[in-house]
C-alpha cells in the first residue's frame, strides 16, 4: 500500500524534473534562430526561395516535435523502469499522458522566445533563460522555502498538476496553450516586418 502511493508521487516528481530539462532544450535549440541571423547565414538562406515564415516555421516545428518526443520518452522510460525494478505495475500510456501534460509549458517557453525574437531579438535568449532559471529554482528548491503564494504563482509549473499522482487539470493547460499560440502569432508577425539584425 505504501509503495503503491509512494512510487507514483516519486515518478511525478521525476517527470517534473525531466520536463524542466526539456524546457532548457527548447530554449537552446531556438537559440539557433538568433545565431543564424547574427552570423549572416540567414541572409544567405533568404536569398534563395526560402521565405522568412518558412524558415521560422521549420525551426519551430522541429523544436516543438523534439520537445514532445523527449517528454514521451521520459514517461515511457520511467514507467518501464518501474515495471522492471519493482512489484508495482505502471501503465506506460498513463505515464506518457502525464509527461505530455507539460507540453503546454514547452510551448510557453518556445512562444516567449519567438515573440522576443520577432520584437527584440538581442534579448530573446537572455529573457527566456532568466525565466527558465526562475522556473527551475521554484520547481526544485521552491517547495523547501517559504515564499508568498504569489511568488509560486509566477511559475507556469504551478498550474500543471503532478500527474500521475494527481489528476490532470486540462483547463489551465488549454489556457496556457492558447496564450502560447497568441505569443507565437505575434512574434511571427513582428518577425516578418522587422529588419534583419546582426
C-alpha positions as a Markdown table, in Angstrom:
| # | Residue | x | y | z |
|---|---|---|---|---|
| 1 | Unk | 0.0 | 0.0 | 0.0 |
| 2 | Unk | 2.7 | 2.5 | 1.0 |
| 3 | Unk | 4.8 | 1.7 | -2.1 |
| 4 | Unk | 1.8 | 2.0 | -4.3 |
| 5 | Unk | 1.3 | 5.6 | -3.2 |
| 6 | Unk | 5.0 | 6.5 | -2.9 |
| 7 | Unk | 6.1 | 5.3 | -6.4 |
| 8 | Unk | 3.6 | 7.5 | -8.4 |
| 9 | Unk | 4.5 | 10.5 | -6.2 |
| 10 | Unk | 8.2 | 9.9 | -6.8 |
| 11 | Unk | 7.7 | 9.4 | -10.5 |
| 12 | Unk | 5.6 | 12.5 | -10.7 |
| 13 | Unk | 8.5 | 14.5 | -9.2 |
| 14 | Unk | 10.8 | 12.8 | -11.7 |
| 15 | Unk | 8.6 | 13.8 | -14.6 |
| 16 | Unk | 8.6 | 17.4 | -13.4 |
| 17 | Unk | 12.4 | 17.4 | -13.2 |
| 18 | Unk | 12.8 | 15.9 | -16.7 |
| 19 | Unk | 10.3 | 18.4 | -18.1 |
| 20 | Unk | 12.5 | 21.3 | -16.8 |
| 21 | Unk | 15.4 | 19.8 | -18.8 |
| 22 | Unk | 13.1 | 19.7 | -21.9 |
| 23 | Unk | 12.4 | 23.4 | -21.4 |
| 24 | Unk | 16.2 | 24.0 | -21.5 |
| 25 | Unk | 16.4 | 22.1 | -24.7 |
| 26 | Unk | 13.7 | 24.2 | -26.3 |
| 27 | Unk | 15.5 | 27.5 | -25.4 |
| 28 | Unk | 18.9 | 26.2 | -26.5 |
| 29 | Unk | 17.5 | 24.9 | -29.8 |
| 30 | Unk | 15.6 | 28.0 | -30.6 |
| 31 | Unk | 18.8 | 30.0 | -30.0 |
| 32 | Unk | 19.8 | 28.8 | -33.4 |
| 33 | Unk | 17.4 | 31.4 | -34.8 |
| 34 | Unk | 19.4 | 34.2 | -33.4 |
| 35 | Unk | 22.7 | 32.6 | -34.3 |
| 36 | Unk | 21.8 | 32.2 | -37.9 |
| 37 | Unk | 20.6 | 35.8 | -38.1 |
| 38 | Unk | 23.6 | 37.3 | -36.3 |
| 39 | Unk | 26.3 | 35.4 | -38.3 |
| 40 | Unk | 24.8 | 36.3 | -41.7 |
| 41 | Unk | 23.8 | 32.8 | -42.6 |
| 42 | Unk | 20.1 | 33.8 | -42.6 |
| 43 | Unk | 20.6 | 36.4 | -45.3 |
| 44 | Unk | 22.2 | 33.7 | -47.5 |
| 45 | Unk | 19.2 | 31.4 | -46.9 |
| 46 | Unk | 16.7 | 34.1 | -47.6 |
| 47 | Unk | 18.4 | 34.9 | -50.9 |
| 48 | Unk | 17.1 | 31.6 | -52.1 |
| 49 | Unk | 13.5 | 30.6 | -52.5 |
| 50 | Unk | 13.1 | 30.2 | -48.7 |
| 51 | Unk | 10.8 | 32.7 | -47.1 |
| 52 | Unk | 11.1 | 34.2 | -43.6 |
| 53 | Unk | 7.9 | 32.5 | -42.5 |
| 54 | Unk | 9.0 | 29.1 | -43.8 |
| 55 | Unk | 12.5 | 29.4 | -42.1 |
| 56 | Unk | 11.0 | 30.3 | -38.7 |
| 57 | Unk | 8.3 | 27.6 | -39.0 |
| 58 | Unk | 10.9 | 24.9 | -39.9 |
| 59 | Unk | 12.9 | 25.7 | -36.8 |
| 60 | Unk | 9.8 | 26.0 | -34.6 |
| 61 | Unk | 8.2 | 22.7 | -35.7 |
| 62 | Unk | 11.4 | 20.7 | -35.3 |
| 63 | Unk | 12.0 | 22.1 | -31.8 |
| 64 | Unk | 8.3 | 21.5 | -30.7 |
| 65 | Unk | 8.4 | 17.9 | -32.1 |
| 66 | Unk | 11.7 | 17.4 | -30.4 |
| 67 | Unk | 10.3 | 18.5 | -27.1 |
| 68 | Unk | 7.3 | 16.3 | -27.4 |
| 69 | Unk | 9.4 | 13.3 | -28.3 |
| 70 | Unk | 11.6 | 13.9 | -25.2 |
| 71 | Unk | 8.5 | 14.1 | -23.0 |
| 72 | Unk | 7.1 | 10.9 | -24.4 |
| 73 | Unk | 10.4 | 9.1 | -23.9 |
| 74 | Unk | 10.7 | 10.3 | -20.3 |
| 75 | Unk | 7.2 | 9.0 | -19.5 |
| 76 | Unk | 7.9 | 5.7 | -21.3 |
| 77 | Unk | 11.3 | 5.1 | -19.7 |
| 78 | Unk | 10.0 | 5.9 | -16.2 |
| 79 | Unk | 7.1 | 3.5 | -16.5 |
| 80 | Unk | 9.1 | 0.7 | -17.9 |
| 81 | Unk | 11.8 | 1.2 | -15.2 |
| 82 | Unk | 9.1 | 0.8 | -12.5 |
| 83 | Unk | 7.7 | -2.3 | -14.1 |
| 84 | Unk | 11.2 | -3.9 | -14.3 |
| 85 | Unk | 12.6 | -2.8 | -10.9 |
| 86 | Unk | 9.5 | -3.0 | -8.6 |
| 87 | Unk | 6.5 | -5.1 | -8.0 |
| 88 | Unk | 4.3 | -2.2 | -8.9 |
| 89 | Unk | 2.7 | -2.2 | -12.4 |
| 90 | Unk | 2.9 | 1.2 | -14.1 |
| 91 | Unk | 0.7 | 1.9 | -17.1 |
| 92 | Unk | 3.0 | 3.2 | -19.8 |
| 93 | Unk | 0.2 | 5.1 | -21.6 |
| 94 | Unk | -0.7 | 6.8 | -18.3 |
| 95 | Unk | 2.8 | 8.0 | -17.8 |
| 96 | Unk | 3.2 | 9.2 | -21.4 |
| 97 | Unk | 0.0 | 11.2 | -20.9 |
| 98 | Unk | 1.3 | 12.6 | -17.6 |
| 99 | Unk | 4.6 | 13.6 | -19.3 |
| 100 | Unk | 2.7 | 15.3 | -22.1 |
| 101 | Unk | 0.8 | 17.4 | -19.6 |
| 102 | Unk | 4.0 | 19.5 | -19.5 |
| 103 | Unk | 3.9 | 20.2 | -23.3 |
| 104 | Unk | 1.9 | 23.5 | -22.9 |
| 105 | Unk | 4.8 | 24.8 | -20.7 |
| 106 | Unk | 7.2 | 23.7 | -23.5 |
| 107 | Unk | 5.1 | 25.7 | -25.9 |
| 108 | Unk | 5.1 | 28.7 | -23.5 |
| 109 | Unk | 8.9 | 28.8 | -23.4 |
| 110 | Unk | 9.1 | 28.4 | -27.1 |
| 111 | Unk | 6.4 | 31.1 | -27.8 |
| 112 | Unk | 8.2 | 33.6 | -25.5 |
| 113 | Unk | 11.4 | 33.1 | -27.4 |
| 114 | Unk | 9.6 | 33.5 | -30.7 |
| 115 | Unk | 7.8 | 36.7 | -29.5 |
| 116 | Unk | 11.1 | 38.3 | -28.3 |
| 117 | Unk | 12.9 | 37.1 | -31.4 |
| 118 | Unk | 10.3 | 38.9 | -33.5 |
| 119 | Unk | 10.3 | 42.1 | -31.5 |
| 120 | Unk | 13.7 | 42.5 | -29.7 |
| 121 | Unk | 15.9 | 39.6 | -30.9 |
| 122 | Unk | 19.0 | 40.6 | -29.0 |
| 123 | Unk | 17.4 | 39.9 | -25.6 |
| 124 | Unk | 15.4 | 36.8 | -26.7 |
| 125 | Unk | 17.8 | 34.4 | -25.2 |
| 126 | Unk | 18.6 | 36.3 | -22.1 |
| 127 | Unk | 15.0 | 36.9 | -21.0 |
| 128 | Unk | 13.9 | 33.3 | -21.8 |
| 129 | Unk | 16.9 | 31.8 | -19.9 |
| 130 | Unk | 16.0 | 34.1 | -16.9 |
| 131 | Unk | 12.5 | 32.7 | -16.9 |
| 132 | Unk | 13.9 | 29.2 | -17.1 |
| 133 | Unk | 16.2 | 29.9 | -14.2 |
| 134 | Unk | 13.3 | 31.1 | -12.1 |
| 135 | Unk | 11.1 | 28.1 | -13.0 |
| 136 | Unk | 13.9 | 25.6 | -12.3 |
| 137 | Unk | 14.6 | 27.3 | -9.0 |
| 138 | Unk | 11.0 | 27.3 | -7.9 |
| 139 | Unk | 10.4 | 23.7 | -9.0 |
| 140 | Unk | 13.5 | 22.2 | -7.3 |
| 141 | Unk | 14.1 | 24.5 | -4.3 |
| 142 | Unk | 10.9 | 26.5 | -4.0 |
| 143 | Unk | 8.9 | 23.8 | -2.1 |
| 144 | Unk | 11.5 | 23.9 | 0.7 |
| 145 | Unk | 11.4 | 27.7 | 1.0 |
| 146 | Unk | 8.6 | 29.8 | 2.5 |
| 147 | Unk | 7.7 | 32.3 | -0.3 |
| 148 | Unk | 4.4 | 34.1 | -0.5 |
| 149 | Unk | 1.8 | 32.3 | -2.7 |
| 150 | Unk | 2.0 | 35.0 | -5.4 |
| 151 | Unk | 5.7 | 34.1 | -6.0 |
| 152 | Unk | 4.9 | 30.4 | -6.6 |
| 153 | Unk | 2.0 | 31.5 | -8.9 |
| 154 | Unk | 4.5 | 33.2 | -11.2 |
| 155 | Unk | 5.8 | 29.8 | -12.3 |
| 156 | Unk | 3.9 | 28.1 | -15.1 |
| 157 | Unk | 4.6 | 24.8 | -13.5 |
| 158 | Unk | 2.3 | 25.8 | -10.7 |
| 159 | Unk | -0.6 | 25.2 | -13.0 |
| 160 | Unk | 0.4 | 21.7 | -14.0 |
| 161 | Unk | -0.8 | 19.0 | -11.6 |
| 162 | Unk | 1.8 | 16.4 | -10.6 |
| 163 | Unk | 0.5 | 13.6 | -12.7 |
| 164 | Unk | 0.1 | 10.6 | -12.4 |
| 165 | Unk | -0.1 | 11.1 | -8.6 |
| 166 | Unk | -2.7 | 13.8 | -9.2 |
| 167 | Unk | -5.4 | 14.0 | -11.9 |
| 168 | Unk | -4.5 | 16.3 | -14.8 |
| 169 | Unk | -6.5 | 19.5 | -14.9 |
| 170 | Unk | -7.0 | 20.3 | -18.6 |
| 171 | Unk | -8.3 | 23.8 | -18.2 |
| 172 | Unk | -5.1 | 25.7 | -17.2 |
| 173 | Unk | -3.2 | 23.7 | -19.8 |
| 174 | Unk | -5.6 | 24.7 | -22.5 |
| 175 | Unk | -5.4 | 28.4 | -21.4 |
| 176 | Unk | -1.6 | 28.1 | -21.4 |
| 177 | Unk | -1.6 | 26.6 | -24.9 |
| 178 | Unk | -3.9 | 29.3 | -26.2 |
| 179 | Unk | -1.7 | 32.0 | -24.7 |
| 180 | Unk | 1.4 | 30.4 | -26.2 |
| 181 | Unk | -0.2 | 30.4 | -29.7 |
| 182 | Unk | -1.1 | 34.1 | -29.4 |
| 183 | Unk | 2.5 | 34.8 | -28.5 |
| 184 | Unk | 3.8 | 32.8 | -31.4 |
| 185 | Unk | 1.4 | 34.5 | -33.9 |
| 186 | Unk | 2.5 | 37.9 | -32.6 |
| 187 | Unk | 6.2 | 37.0 | -32.8 |
| 188 | Unk | 5.8 | 35.7 | -36.4 |
| 189 | Unk | 4.0 | 38.9 | -37.5 |
| 190 | Unk | 6.7 | 41.0 | -35.9 |
| 191 | Unk | 9.5 | 38.9 | -37.5 |
| 192 | Unk | 8.0 | 39.2 | -41.0 |
| 193 | Unk | 8.2 | 43.0 | -40.9 |
| 194 | Unk | 11.3 | 43.8 | -38.9 |
| 195 | Unk | 14.8 | 44.3 | -40.4 |
| 196 | Unk | 17.5 | 41.6 | -40.2 |
| 197 | Unk | 19.5 | 42.4 | -37.0 |
| 198 | Unk | 23.2 | 41.4 | -36.9 |
